[in-house]
């Protein structure tokens, strides 16, 4: 039997320790709901981050995805890109991403981090990033930001970007509210709004509203939710043709009753419990 295979290999790996599962891997980072939204429901976006002085005080461009699902890229102009939409190899996405980020800091400019493998316990994003730097999101309609501004755009590069862009669904951040993203899929429009609260708090709040037929806004209706990284992303189907810029007012009107429902500590009544059970049946868990 070769070294590293079978029981001997398993025992050796176990001796190194394993990364513990973390339900909310982005908890404690600025903009936790946006980390989840960019990881799961926004097709093309970037956000700002910076490493601590211990790790070089280096600016980082967090992105939804990179070519060929690379975990990270040290771009030719020195910019570090860290992708969120990659396969998590342990039970802690924050640890996985920190591994990719630290490797990207070490490789030469113009080098992609193509794989990271299963990490051992070590620093997480919360240890590596400067938590005073806001996580400011920019939604894009093209992946052209993958390339440094001074890179020569050959026909092959242009074709690759155009091919990637073809898969982007129309998406926009909604002004006046955090972590809310409008999108158009085919002939329908939706709002996907990542919540910063614990899952059970959000479900109870939505159930209170749904039982009173008050869970919709802007002539749209609440249709279900995603759950990922310990947070909930409720989804509303909007009235046909609704644009992102039309949502600021209706959401501002909806927000007080949503906030009141989230803050309520009263036990759910029978109608609210039935509504909650119906919501749970419509959940989609993203991993």
N, C-alpha and C positions, 0 to 999 in steps of 0.2 A: 504493500500500500504506500502510495506516495505521501511525502510529508505535506501536511496541510489538508489532507483529505480524511474522511471518516471521523471516528471519535477523537483521534489525536488532534486533528485540525479544529474540531468543534470545541474541545477543551481549551485549546490555546486561545481561541477567540473569546471564549467565556472568561478566561483569566484576565483578559484585557479590560473587561467591563463593558456594559452596554448602556446605551442612552435610554433614560427613562421616558415613558410616555408623558406628554404634556398636552392637556386638553386645549388650553389657550396659549399657543406658542408665541403669539405676538403681544400678549398682555404686558403692559409696562412700557411699550414703545409708543412714541408720539404717533397718533393717527391709527391706532389698532384696527378700527373698522375698515380704513382704506387699505391697509395691508391685506386684509381678507378679501376685499373687493377686487384689488388688483391681482390677487392670487387666483381668484375663481371666476369673476363675472365680467371684468373689463378686458376687452381684447388687446388694445394697444394704448399704453400709457407709461409715463415715467413719473418718478417722485424723487425728492431730494433727501439725502442723508449724508452723514459724515462720520468717519471713524474717530475714536477718541485720540488724544495725544499719544497715549501708549501705543496705538496702532497707526501712528503717522499723521493723524488729523487730515485724512484724505477724503475729498469729496467723492460721493458714490451716487451713481444714477441707478436707482432701483427701477426695474422695468418689468412689464408683464411677461414677456417672452423674448428669447434670443434665437438666432438661426440654429436649426438642428437640435432644439431644446437644450442648448448649452446652459449650464448653471450660471456661468459668469464669463465676462470678457474684459480683458485689459486692452482697450481700443488703442489703435496706433498712435493717437494723439495723447495718450496717457490717461484718458477717462476710464474709470472703472464702472462697468455695468453688471448689475446683479439681477438675475431673473427669478421671478416668483413662481411662474407656471412650469415647474419641473417636478419630476417624481421625487417624493420625499423618501429617503432611504432608511430613516429611523422613526421613532415615535415622537420626535421633536423637530418640527420644521425650522424652528429658530436655530437650533444647533446645526442642522444640515446647511442652512443658508450661510451661517457663520463660517463653516468649513470652506464653502465655495468662495466667499468673499476674501478670506485670509489667503487662499491660494492665488486668487486673482491679483492680490497686492504684491505677491512674490514673483509672478511670472513676468516676462519681458513684454513691453508694449507690442500690440499686434498679435497677442496670443490669447486663444480661447481656453477656458477651463471646460473640457469636454465631459468629464466625469469626475465624481468625488468618492464614490464607494460608500460603504457603511462606516459612519464616524464613531469614534470612541467618545466618552464623556469629555467635555472641554468647554471653552467659551461659547456663549450664545450671542445672538445679535444684541441682546440687552447689555452684554459685557463689552462688545466691540464698537458699538455705535455711540456717538455723542447724543444723549437723550434730550439735550436742549435744542437740537436742530429740528425745526418743524418738518413734517412729512407732507410737503406741498406737491399735489398731484397735477400733472398736465396730461390731458387726454389727446391722443394723436389720431389722425386719419391715415397715417402711413408709417411704415417701419423704417423710413429713411434715416431716422436717428441712430440706427445701428452703425452707420458709417460715420467716420470723422468728417468734418466739413471740407477738409482739403483732399480727401481721397478722390482719385480720378474715377468718375462714374463710367465704367466700361459697359458695353452692351450686355455682357453677362451679369454684371452687378445690377444693372437696371432691371433686367428681366427677373432676377431673383427677388428683388424688392417688390416688383409689380405682382409677382406670383403670390408672395406673402400677403400683400395688401388686399388681394382678392378675397381673402378669408375674413377680413375685418367687417363686423357689423357696425352700423352707424351707432355711435355712443357719445354721450355728452354728460359732463357733470352738471348737476342742477344748482344754479346759483342760490345763495341764501340758506343752504342746508348742508351739513357735512355728510359725506360718504353716500350720497344719493346719485344714482346714475340712470339717466334716460337711455333707452335704446330702441331701435326700430328693427324688427325682424320680419322680413317679408312685408305684408300689408298691415302689421300690427305694431303698436308702440307699448312699451312697458317701462315701469320704474322699478329699479332694484336698489334697495336702501339698506345698507349694512348698519347694524345696530351695535352700540358700544356696551349694551347691558347683558347680563347673564341670560342664557337661553330661556330659562323658566320664567323670568320676569317679562321678557318680550312676549312669550306665548300667552301668558296670563293676560297681559295688556291687550293683545290683539283679540283674544277670546272675549273680553269684556266689550270691546267695540263691535265685534262681529255679531254678538248676540243681540245687540241693539241696532243692527244694520247701519253702523256708523264707521265701518272700517274702510270705506272708500272715500275718494275725493276726486275733484276735477272730472266728474261724470265717469270715473273709472272704478274698478272693483278690485278688492284684494283677492288674489287667487292662490296663494300658497307661499312657501318660503324655502330657501336653501339653508343648510346648516353646514358650517365649516370652521375649523380652528376654534371651536368653542363658542362661536357667535352665530347669530341668525341674520339672514338677508331676506326680509319680506319682499314679495313681488306683487305689484299691482298691474293689471292690464288697463291701459288708458283708453279714453275715447278715441276712436279712429281719427288719425291725423294730428293728434296732440304733439306739439313740439316742445323741446326741453325748456325753452324760454317762457313757455306758458304755465309752468308748474310752480314757479316761486310763490305766487300769490295763494293758490289753493293749498300748497303745503304749509304755508304760514298760518292759514286758517285751520288746517287739520292738526297742527302741532300741539296746541293747548290741550285738546281732548285726548290726543295720543299720550302726551306727557302725564296727564291726570290718570289715565288708565294704567300706565306703567308704574306710577307712584302709589297706586291704591294697594292697601294691605288687607282689604276685606276678602274673606273667603269667596271663591267663585260660587254663584248660585247654580241651580240645576241647568238653566238655559246656557249659562256661560261654560259649564263643564261639558255640555254637549257640543258647544261651539269649539271648545278647545280640542276635544277628541277629533272633530272634523278637520281641524287645522293640522294636527299631528299626522293624520292619514294622508295629507297632501305634501308632506315634507320631502325634500330631496337632499340626501346627505352627500356632500362633495368631499372626496378624499384626495 
